[in-house]
């Protein structure tokens, strides 16, 4: 890949040299074009491979010896890789411009075709889970290569109590393209198409949200009210999306006899419910000493009796306004990574040099940021919406952390490389922490240090407090939906209940803020995903404390943890660092780090 395909993002900034050539994806490492012979070849191979796999193994798994079962698993892994490669190509093209009907059609057609092809494979997990424990244990003992897949088997078999009949599982598989996937697409295309009138200018969601951190308080207010007006206009549609997805989930969970709406997420994350509950409770109990205390401090800095919602991410009065161009952002992150380990910087370099990043804000482009691992034989791609804010630099550090994790874990192979969400956020948040600490160490004045500390506290509150509040909102929403249809006002009230609790008495809430749940994509795409951010932040704070304390061989232990991918449970991954996330006191370490930063900020006022 190359960086040859670039385009201007904002003409007004072209003169600065920072935004005139933001990198754009080159997806040819996946497939050259949508009509490429390589893509046609893989589609044809996939169709035959799925049919052949079912013919060879359905109703026969219990009779396979260790070597034959290993071959079966490896064939299944190869099928998954090709299917994921095709869908990665289709999905990434779509997210570059969700308003392009040709891209949307290509992705929808690819998803439907692959769903049809892979329906014969549904038997594999169901039949595998019916294998006798003693029989499977014996096979694993006989073959070390097969035993290597044991973590995958453990995650599969954790679903045994919730498994439906083969016929019902196949129905759910086939029906998915017109179920949650269709509602997800409706949400994505609606969000991408929203336009907000701000000071006579039509802006998309990303650009409007960006104004909430503008230096001009009037602009922030206008942007917030524009968001509220447009969300309110479409609130019935967003309520319909949430009602339908929550009800669909409730029906499937009921048939599977899942004890709670969160159970499926905990199982996929390979994390115990009590660990998540300990995290949630520790954060909620700490609201007064974290967000409540910080936002009162921020109100004082801004000379306000009460903050409005458009002040939450406002620049601070003592902060020097600045726009960070792309080359500077790259240097800041790369220097931080290199200071930790030259190997880490080397792993990050191809993302910048080979077109693995799409950074510009463009019409129709999906909002937000992500790192997509694609498949282990290719490489990850990072998406940003880079506008030159200091937070955008932290987002770059965050997503590059994901990308490096995905590169390192690829050595595990397709089935073992995938990391549970709780651990997937570790490398990303650690990348942010490295960048922040490098900048903090280089601060030349008290004002600069204060600005950096306050910015980090805000980021940590957004990662920990805000995400746990999101988790509580989802818990309330799914519990309420189980009792019946929710009106937009019902959902609004649930949203405000957690916002007031988490943000505290420093805020007044404008009319219209009650609709701001509408644009959060995680609620739609990945129910209960959000606690993974808080999990990752708490884990990183504990890891970073070990690093600062001079733990011997920390870097090599850290890289070993990332290389493990999904091959180990979180307990085994962090035990070399002397950490145990199952103990409630573990989460207090991360919370204490945020509190100490606020202590330092308060001390600067004396």
N, C-alpha and C positions, 0 to 999 in steps of 0.2 A: 504494500500500500504506500501511497505517497500523499503529500499535502498539496498536490497541485490543484485540486478542486476546492477553491476557497471563494468566498463572496463577501461583500460588505454587509455589515449588520446595521449600523446606523451611520448615515451620511454625515451627521453632525459631528461624529467622533473620528471621521476618517483622517482629519488633519492631525490628530494626536498620534496616529500610527499604531494605536493599540487595538482597534477594533476593525481595521480594514482587511485583515486576513486571518480571521479565526479559523481554526482547523475544522474540517468536515470529513465525515466518514467516507472511506472508500471500502465498499463491501465485497470487493472482488476476491478476497481470501475465502469468502463463503461461496459465492457464485458470481461470475462476471456480469450476467444480465438475467432478466426473468425468463428469457427464451434460450438460455445457454444450453448447449448439449450436455454439459456436466449435470445440470439440474434435471433435465429430462432423464438422463441415465440413472440418477439417484432415485427419482420417483419410480421408475420402472423396477429398479432393484428392490426398493422398499416393498412394493406391492407383492412381488414374488417371494421375498424373504419372509414376510408376515404369514403368507399362505403356507409356505414350506415349513415354517417353525411350528405352526399349529398342527400340521399333518404329522410332523415328526414326534411331537412331545405331548399333545393333549391326551389326557387320561393315561399317561405313561410315566409321569415323574416318579411315582413311588417305586417303579421297577428299575430305575437308573442306578448304576453304580457310581462311585465318586467321580471317575474320569468322565463318564457320560454326562453327569449333572454339571460338571465344570464346563464342558463343551456347550451345553444348553444355555447356561448363564452367560457365557461369552458371546454366543449368537444373539441372545436377547440384548446384551449391552451394545453390540454393533447396530442392531436395528434401532435402538433408542438414539444412538449417536447420529445416524442418518436422518431420522425424523426430526431431531432437535436442530440439526444443521439447517434443514429446509425451513423450519419454523422460525429460527433465529434470523435468517435472511429476510423472510417475509415480514416478520415483526419489526425489525430494525428499519426497513424501508418505510413501513407504515408510520412509525413514530417520528420519522423525519418530516412527514407531512400527512397528518391524519385527515386533512380535508381533501386530499387527492383521491378521487373515487377509483382510479385505476389501482392505486396502491392498496386501498381498502378492499377492493374486489380480489386482488391477488392474494392478500393475506387470508380473507375469508374462504376463498376457494382452496387454498393450501391447507387450511385447518380442516375443512370438511373432507377433503380427499384423504388426508393423513388419518383423520378419525375413522373413516371407512376402512382404510388399509389395516389399521391397528386393532380394530374390533376383534379379530381372531386371537389376539394376544391376551385378552382379558382373563382367559382361563389361567394364565401362568401364575399370577399372584394368588388367586383363589386356591388353585390346586397345590401350590407350594405350601401354603399355610395349613393345608390339611395333612402334610407329612407328619408322621409321628416324631415327637421330640427326640426319643432315643435313637431312632433310625437316622435322623439328620445329624445328630451329634456323632454317631459312628462314622458317617461319611466324611464329616469335617476332620475327624481324627486321622482318617486314612489319606487325605490329600491336602497338603499345605496350601496349594494354589486355590483350592476351593475354600479352605478355611479363611483365606484372606477376605472373602466376601461376607464373613459372618456379621459385621456391623450392618450391612444392607439387609441380610436375612432377619436380623433382630428387629429392624425398623418395620419390615414387611409384616413380621409375625406379631408385632404389637397391635396390628389391626385385626387380628383373628377374632377377638370377641365381637367386633363390629362389622363383620363380613356378611354380605347378603348372598342370596343364591346366585349361581353362575348366570342365570337368565336375567335377573334384575341388575346385576353388575354390568352386563353387556348393554342392557337398555339404558342405564345411566350414562355409560360411555358414549353411546350413539346420540343420546339426547342432549349432550353437553353443548353442542354447537348452537342449539337454539334455546339453551337455558342460560346459565350464568355467563358464558362467553358472549352471547348476543347482547345481554344487558351491559356487560363491561364495555363492549364496543359502542353501544348507544351513549353511555356515559362519556367515554373518551372523545367521541366525535362532537358531542354537545359541548363539552368543556373547551375543546380546541376551537370551536366556532364562536364562542362567546366574545363579544366586543364590548368595551366599556368606554363611555364618553367622559373624558377627563380634560377639562379646560378647552373644550372644542375639538379635541383630538380623539380619534378612535384607536384604542389600544387593546391588545389581547390580554389574557389573564396574567401571563408571566410579567409583562411590562407594567401592568396595573399593580400587581402585588409588589413589584419592585419599588413602586412609589411609596409604599408604606414605610420604607426606610430612607426616604428623602429628607434632606436637611430642612426643607420648607414645610412647616407644620400645616399650612393651608393646603399645600399639595397633598400631604398625607391624608388630611380629612376628606378632601374631594375624592381621592382614590378610594378611601374606605366607604364612602357613601355611594360611589359608583358601583363598587362591588356588591354592596347590600341591595341596591336597586335592581341590578341584573339577576342576582341570585333569587331575589324575591319574585321576579318575573317568571323564572323557570322553576320555582320551588316545588310545584306540583309534580313536575317530571322527575326531579331528584328524589322526592319522597316516594314516587312510584318505583324508581330503581331500587331504593333501599328496602321498601316494603317487600318487593318481589324477591330480591336476593336473600333477605333475612328469612322470609317464609320458605323459600326453596331449601335453604340450609336447615331450617327447623324440621321440615318434612324428611329430608335425607337423614339428619341426625336421629330423628325419632325411629325411622325404620332400622337404622344401625344400632339403636339403643345406646347412643352416646349419652353419658350422664349429664354433660353440660355443653353449651354451644362452643366453649373454648377447648374442649377435649381434643378435637381433630388437630387444632393448631399445636397444642402441647405435644401430641404424638409425633407430628411432622417435625417439630423442633427437637424432639428427643430430650425433652426437659420435663421434669416432674411438676405437677400442678402446685405442689406445696412450695417449690422454689420460686415459681412465678408469684404466688400469693405473698411470700415473704418479701420479694422485691416490691410488689405493689404496696403492701402495707407500710414498708419502711419509707417509701417515697411520699405517700400520702401523709404519714405522720410528720414528715419533715417539711411539708409545705410552709408552715409558719416561719421556719428558720432559713428557708431558701427563697422561694418566689415572693412570698408576702414581704419579707424583710428587704429583699433586693429592690422590688418595685417601689416600696416606700422611699428607699434611698434615691432611686431614679427620679421620682416625683420631686424630691427636694432639689436635686441637681438641676432639674428643668424649671424650677420655680413655680410648680403647679401644686394646688391642693389635692387634685385628683388627676390621675392619668386617664386619657381616653384610649380606646383600643388602638387608635392609629399612632399612639406614642409607644406601644409595646416594643417595637423594634426600631424606634427612632434613634438617629445618631445622638450622641451626648453633647451637651453644650461645650465641653472642653475638648471635643474631638475635632481635629482638623479635617475638613471635608477633602476626600481624595478619591480619584478614580484610578484603579490599578490596571494598567494595560496587560495584555496577554503575556508578552515576554517577561514582564516583571513577576507576574503571578507564577509563571513556570519556574523562574529562578528561585523564588521564595520557597516553593514546595520542594524543588529538587535539592536545594541546599540543606533543608531540614532533613530530608531523607538520607542524603549523603553523610551528614554529620552522625546520624544513627548507625548507618552501615553503607559503605559504597555499593554493596550488593543490592541494597534496596533501591538506590538511585539507578543502577544499571537496569533493574527490572522495570523501572518507571519510564526509562528513556524511549523505548519503542512506541509507547502510547503517543508521545509528542511527534516522533519522527516518521512513523509509518501509517499515520491516518487512522489511529484507533480511537480518536476523540472527535466528537461533534459538539462544538462549543457555542455556536452562534444562536441568537434568538431570531427565528424565522417564522413567517406566516404558516400556520397550520401545524407547526412543530409541537410535539407533546410538551407540556410544562414539566418543571421539576428536573431531577437528575437521577441517573442510575448507572450502574456498571453491569453489563450483561455478559455472562461467561461464555455464551454460545456453546461450543463443544470443545473437548479437551485436545482435539487435533488441530484446532485453529487458535483462537486467542480471544480475550474479552474485548468488548467495545464500551467506551464510556460516553454517556450523553450528559451535557451540561446546557444551561441557558445562561451564558456568561455575560454579565453586565458591568463588571469591573468593581463591584462592591467588595469590601474586605471579607464579607461573609461568602462571596463567590470564590475567593481564594481558599477558604476553609472547605467549601464544597468540592473544589478541585482536589484538595488533599484527601478528603473523605472518599471520593469515588476512585481515586488512584489507589488508595489502600485496598478497596474492594478488588480492583483489577489485579494488583500484585498478589493478593490472596488467591484469586482465581488462577493466575498463571502458575503459582507454586503448587496448588492443589491438583492441577491437571495431571501431574505424574501419577496420581492414584487411579486414573482411568475414569470412564464415564459414570459408572455407578457409585464409586467411592469418593469422587472429587466433590460432589455436592455437599455443601456445609449447611447444617441447620441455621435458621435465621438468627437465632440467639448468638451463635458464634460467628456468623457471617458479618455482623456489625463490629466485631472486635478489631479487625485489621483497619477498617475504615476510620473508626473513632481514634485508634492509635495513631494513624496518619495525621489526623487533625491535631492531636495532642503534640506530636513531634513538631509540627509547623508552628503551633502556638508557642511552645516553649522556646523555640529558636528565636522567634520574634520578640518574646518577652526578655530573653537574655540580652538581646541587642538593643533594648529600649534605652535611649540616651537621656530622657528627662522623666520627672515624676508624672507629668501630664501624659506622656506617651505610655508609661507603664500603667497608669490608671485606665487609659483608654483600652489597652489590650486586655487588662484584667476584667474590666466591665464587659467587653465584647465576648470574652470567653465565658463569663458567668451567664450571659444571655444565651449563648449557644448551648451551654450545658443545661440551663433551665428548659430551653426548647427541646433538648434531647431527652431529658429525664422527666421533668415535671409535666411538660406539655404532652409528651407521648403517653405517660401513665394516665393523664386526664383523658386522652383519646381512648385509651383502653377501657377506662371506666365508662365512657360514653357508649362504646360498642357493647359492653356488657349490659348496660341499661337498655339500650335499643333492642338487642336481641331478646332480652327478658320481656320487655314490653310487647314486642311484636308477637311473641308466643301467646299473648292474651287477646290479640286481635289486630286489625288494621290500624296503622298509625297515621294520623293527619299530619300535615306539615307543622302545625302548632304543637302537636305532641312531641315531635322530634326536636323542634326548636327548644322546648322546655327542658328536655333531657340535656341538650347541648349547653344551655345556660347554667344548669345545675352544676355541671363539672367545671365550667369555665369560672364561675364565681368562687367555687371552692378552691380551685388551683391557683388562680391569679390573686385573690385576696382583696382586702379593703382599699388598696391603693387605686383601684379602678372604678370609673363609671363606665357603663356599657351603653353605647348608642343604640337607638332603635334601628333594627336591621342586622345587628351583629348576631342575633339568634339564628340567622340562616347560614353562617359561615362554615357549618359542617358540610355544606353541599359540595365543596370543591375538593375535599380531601380524598385522593384516589385510593389510599390504602383500605378505607372502609369498604370500597367496592371490589377491588381486585384481590385483596388478601386480608380477609377478616381476622382481627386480633394479631395482625403482624406487628403492630406498633410497639408492643412491650419489648420487642427485640432491640430497639434503639436504646431504651433505658438499661436493659440487660448488658448490652455491649459497652455502654458508657461506664456502668459500675465495674464491669470486668476490667476495662482499660485503666480506670483509675487505680485499681488494685495492682494491675500489672506495672503501670508506670511508677507506682511507689516502690515496687521491687527493683525496677531499673534504676531509679534515682538513688536507692540505697546501695547500689553497687553489686547487685547479685552476680556472682561469677557466671560467665558464659551466657549472659542474658540473651544476647543477640542470636546465638545458635539455638537456644531453647525456643526463642520466639519464632524463628524460621521453621524449626521442626514442627511447631504447633500449626503454622499455616500450611506446611506441606502435607500435614495429616488429612486435610480436607474433612470429609465426613467419616473417616475411618475409625474415629474414637469418640467416646462419650465426653461431654464437657468436663466431667470430673477427672477423667484421665488426661485430658489436654492441659488442664491448668494445675494439676497436682505437682508437676516439676517446679512450679513457681511457689509451692507451699500454700496454695489457695483452695478454698472449698466453697462453691456458690450455694451449697445446700444449707449453710449456717447463716442465720439471720444477721449476725454481726458482720458478715462479709459485705453486705450492701451498705452498712454504715460507713465503711471505709470510703466508698465513692461519694456518698452524701457529705461526709466530713470534708472531703477535698473542696467541694463547691462551697461549703460553709466557710472554710478557711479563706478562700478567695474573697468572699463577702466581708469577712472580718478585716482583711487587709484594706479593702475599699473603705470600710467604715473608719479604720484607723487613719486613713489619709485625710479624713474630714476634721480630725482633731487638731 
